[in-house]
Amino acid sequence: MAPTTAHPGQAPDRNAGRPKAERSPALLDLECIQCGARHPVADLPRGCPVCDAAGRNSNMFCRYADEAPLAERVPYPGIPDPDQGPTPLLPWEPNVYVKNEAVLRTGSHKDRFAAVVAAHAQAAGYRAVALGSSGNAGLAMAAYAAEAGLRCTVAAFEWLPETTRRFFTDLGADLRTFDDDRARLRCIRDLADDPETLTVSNITDPVVGSHPLGIEGYKHIAWEIADQVPEDVDHVVVPSSRGDLAWGICLGFWDLHQVTGRPVPKLHLVEPFPRLSAVLDGAAVTDRFPGDHGRLSSIAGSSTTVQAHRAVTLTGGTATVVPDDTADTYYRLLCRRGHVWERSSVTVFAALASLREKGVVRDDSVTVLVATSHFFKGL
């Protein structure tokens, strides 16, 4: 039989001949982070239906059979692709390690989310995916959608750099740009009505977080850290906007604790101005928080989420503010040492210094800093 060829202008189907991903037999249902309501596994771009009907905002997470091994505590076992191997864990200084997510295919941790979402969209019969993104998530989703033979629409901002726009074009994405976040949200909300399109960033205002099955892909970071660090980890420091990454890492460590008994480290979420910090001080999680993210676009946004709050409170962690000027200082210092992480990533180094100064992290504490993205993404 002659090999299948793509039509002119059509990307080849790299998954031709491969079996579609099969859902984990241990996946039972989805549970609301906030109210605890359980729902069948489904695509819920507004988050928990119960909380949404009551005028609250909350995301869902996957619930697995209690006896399930770690390998089955993901929506689609084997995704992200285990052939890629774990990302490096770099010894930084005594008792401190850096988890380098910048080595992934598109240069950021978002690949882990996009790989699971693309597998789910393909297995569920969707023809397209759509999301709102300022760069990292959109580029990852465009790449994995292209590999899965799916169309991809990315709703971004007008200020998107020309180089990033070209990356989207090269990956075959339908890039749509908007002046403000509300217009961008309306675009994704409209696409959510299309039965052939899976929207993977939610359509509530304020947002509740991204697709819960995709967030499960971040659990692998926790499992890899546990394999790579010879002793128990006390603290993990994570850049954060709406808390997708932090919540996924939190779920990973809780799964690990349930299966192996290993302690769950404290998670410290880094933000450019007080959002989650304000909620921990008594503000409502649905409030809007004025502030300037400057050049920290990957952790931008005027709101936080229930999942970010839960990641901190469940683990006994903190929210730590690193303003733009401080991030600039650490960015320059790390560049002079030959390290190529974007500004939002290097906030974890500044946060560690702040946490040590406050006595939250001791010098003898085992700490992992998650460096999320390569600095070429900022071009």
Solvent accessible surface area in square Angstrom, and as a share of the most:
residue,aa,sasa,rsa
1,M,242,1.08
2,A,82,0.64
3,P,115,0.72
4,T,130,0.76
5,T,111,0.65
6,A,42,0.32
7,H,131,0.59
8,P,137,0.86
9,G,94,0.90
10,Q,102,0.45
11,A,62,0.48
12,P,77,0.48
13,D,76,0.40
14,R,124,0.45
15,N,27,0.14
16,A,67,0.52
17,G,87,0.84
18,R,138,0.51
19,P,127,0.80
20,K,118,0.50
21,A,25,0.20
22,E,144,0.64
23,R,107,0.39
24,S,4,0.02
25,P,110,0.69
26,A,6,0.05
27,L,18,0.09
28,L,87,0.43
29,D,21,0.11
30,L,0,0.00
31,E,33,0.15
32,C,2,0.01
33,I,7,0.03
34,Q,61,0.27
35,C,53,0.31
36,G,35,0.34
37,A,25,0.20
38,R,137,0.50
39,H,30,0.14
40,P,106,0.67
41,V,32,0.18
42,A,44,0.34
43,D,40,0.21
44,L,42,0.21
45,P,38,0.24
46,R,102,0.37
47,G,2,0.02
48,C,0,0.00
49,P,58,0.36
50,V,69,0.40
51,C,0,0.00
52,D,44,0.23
53,A,94,0.72
54,A,61,0.47
55,G,66,0.64
56,R,99,0.36
57,N,24,0.12
58,S,1,0.01
59,N,3,0.02
60,M,1,0.00
61,F,41,0.17
62,C,7,0.04
63,R,64,0.23
64,Y,14,0.05
65,A,18,0.14
66,D,108,0.56
67,E,147,0.66
68,A,5,0.04
69,P,71,0.45
70,L,39,0.19
71,A,73,0.57
72,E,54,0.24
73,R,7,0.03
74,V,3,0.01
75,P,1,0.00
76,Y,5,0.02
77,P,56,0.35
78,G,41,0.40
79,I,36,0.18
80,P,21,0.13
81,D,66,0.34
82,P,96,0.60
83,D,130,0.68
84,Q,81,0.36
85,G,34,0.32
86,P,81,0.51
87,T,2,0.01
88,P,55,0.35
89,L,26,0.13
90,L,53,0.26
91,P,112,0.70
92,W,45,0.16
93,E,68,0.31
94,P,113,0.71
95,N,55,0.28
96,V,1,0.01
97,Y,38,0.14
98,V,0,0.00
99,K,0,0.00
100,N,20,0.10
101,E,0,0.00
102,A,7,0.06
103,V,82,0.47
104,L,22,0.11
105,R,119,0.43
106,T,25,0.14
107,G,9,0.08
108,S,0,0.00
109,H,15,0.07
110,K,47,0.20
111,D,3,0.02
112,R,10,0.04
113,F,11,0.05
114,A,1,0.01
115,A,11,0.08
116,V,1,0.01
117,V,1,0.00
118,A,5,0.04
119,A,10,0.08
120,H,6,0.03
121,A,0,0.00
122,Q,34,0.15
123,A,40,0.31
124,A,55,0.42
125,G,56,0.54
126,Y,45,0.17
127,R,147,0.54
128,A,6,0.05
129,V,0,0.00
130,A,0,0.00
131,L,4,0.02
132,G,20,0.19
133,S,6,0.04
134,S,38,0.24
135,G,8,0.08
136,N,16,0.08
137,A,21,0.16
138,G,0,0.00
139,L,7,0.03
140,A,0,0.00
141,M,1,0.00
142,A,1,0.01
143,A,11,0.09
144,Y,14,0.05
145,A,0,0.00
146,A,20,0.15
147,E,38,0.17
148,A,11,0.08
149,G,52,0.50
150,L,18,0.09
151,R,135,0.49
152,C,7,0.04
153,T,14,0.08
154,V,0,0.00
155,A,0,0.00
156,A,0,0.00
157,F,32,0.13
158,E,86,0.38
159,W,132,0.46
160,L,6,0.03
161,P,49,0.31
162,E,107,0.48
163,T,34,0.20
164,T,6,0.03
165,R,60,0.22
166,R,126,0.46
167,F,83,0.35
168,F,0,0.00
169,T,99,0.58
170,D,114,0.59
171,L,61,0.30
172,G,64,0.62
173,A,15,0.12
174,D,64,0.33
175,L,45,0.22
176,R,93,0.34
177,T,34,0.19
178,F,47,0.20
179,D,122,0.63
180,D,69,0.36
181,D,54,0.28
182,R,137,0.50
183,A,17,0.13
184,R,30,0.11
185,L,23,0.11
186,R,132,0.48
187,C,13,0.08
188,I,3,0.01
189,R,83,0.30
190,D,98,0.51
191,L,28,0.14
192,A,30,0.23
193,D,119,0.62
194,D,50,0.26
195,P,118,0.74
196,E,75,0.34
197,T,12,0.07
198,L,3,0.02
199,T,8,0.05
200,V,2,0.01
201,S,22,0.14
202,N,12,0.06
203,I,11,0.06
204,T,3,0.02
205,D,53,0.28
206,P,20,0.12
207,V,25,0.14
208,V,4,0.03
209,G,5,0.05
210,S,22,0.14
211,H,12,0.05
212,P,6,0.04
213,L,1,0.00
214,G,0,0.00
215,I,2,0.01
216,E,2,0.01
217,G,1,0.01
218,Y,2,0.01
219,K,3,0.01
220,H,37,0.17
221,I,0,0.00
222,A,0,0.00
223,W,27,0.09
224,E,26,0.12
225,I,0,0.00
226,A,6,0.05
227,D,128,0.66
228,Q,56,0.25
229,V,4,0.02
230,P,116,0.73
231,E,74,0.33
232,D,68,0.35
233,V,9,0.05
234,D,61,0.32
235,H,11,0.05
236,V,0,0.00
237,V,0,0.00
238,V,0,0.00
239,P,8,0.05
240,S,10,0.07
241,S,25,0.16
242,R,47,0.17
243,G,3,0.03
244,D,18,0.09
245,L,9,0.05
246,A,0,0.00
247,W,7,0.02
248,G,0,0.00
249,I,0,0.00
250,C,0,0.00
251,L,20,0.10
252,G,0,0.00
253,F,7,0.03
254,W,94,0.33
255,D,17,0.09
256,L,12,0.06
257,H,74,0.33
258,Q,96,0.43
259,V,66,0.38
260,T,78,0.45
261,G,49,0.47
262,R,64,0.24
263,P,71,0.45
264,V,32,0.19
265,P,4,0.03
266,K,86,0.36
267,L,1,0.00
268,H,0,0.00
269,L,3,0.01
270,V,0,0.00
271,E,6,0.02
272,P,4,0.02
273,F,16,0.07
274,P,70,0.44
275,R,1,0.00
276,L,4,0.02
277,S,20,0.13
278,A,24,0.18
279,V,15,0.08
280,L,67,0.33
281,D,128,0.67
282,G,67,0.65
283,A,36,0.28
284,A,52,0.41
285,V,32,0.19
286,T,58,0.34
287,D,57,0.29
288,R,99,0.36
289,F,16,0.07
290,P,128,0.80
291,G,50,0.48
292,D,110,0.57
293,H,55,0.24
294,G,30,0.29
295,R,132,0.48
296,L,0,0.00
297,S,41,0.27
298,S,43,0.27
299,I,6,0.03
300,A,24,0.19
301,G,22,0.21
302,S,38,0.25
303,S,0,0.00
304,T,4,0.02
305,T,3,0.02
306,V,11,0.07
307,Q,0,0.00
308,A,1,0.01
309,H,53,0.24
310,R,70,0.26
311,A,0,0.00
312,V,3,0.02
313,T,66,0.39
314,L,82,0.41
315,T,15,0.09
316,G,46,0.44
317,G,14,0.14
318,T,36,0.21
319,A,18,0.14
320,T,4,0.02
321,V,53,0.30
322,V,3,0.02
323,P,65,0.41
324,D,25,0.13
325,D,110,0.57
326,T,48,0.28
327,A,0,0.00
328,D,10,0.05
329,T,57,0.33
330,Y,54,0.21
331,Y,36,0.14
332,R,121,0.44
333,L,101,0.50
334,L,8,0.04
335,C,35,0.21
336,R,191,0.70
337,R,152,0.56
338,G,59,0.57
339,H,48,0.22
340,V,57,0.33
341,W,8,0.03
342,E,20,0.09
343,R,65,0.24
344,S,3,0.02
345,S,0,0.00
346,V,0,0.00
347,T,0,0.00
348,V,0,0.00
349,F,14,0.06
350,A,6,0.04
351,A,0,0.00
352,L,10,0.05
353,A,47,0.36
354,S,29,0.19
355,L,2,0.01
356,R,64,0.23
357,E,155,0.70
358,K,137,0.58
359,G,54,0.52
360,V,54,0.31
361,V,2,0.01
362,R,154,0.56
363,D,105,0.54
364,D,90,0.47
365,S,4,0.03
366,V,13,0.07
367,T,0,0.00
368,V,0,0.00
369,L,0,0.00
370,V,0,0.00
371,A,0,0.00
372,T,7,0.04
373,S,0,0.00
374,H,39,0.18
375,F,54,0.23
376,F,115,0.48
377,K,33,0.14
378,G,55,0.53
379,L,106,0.53
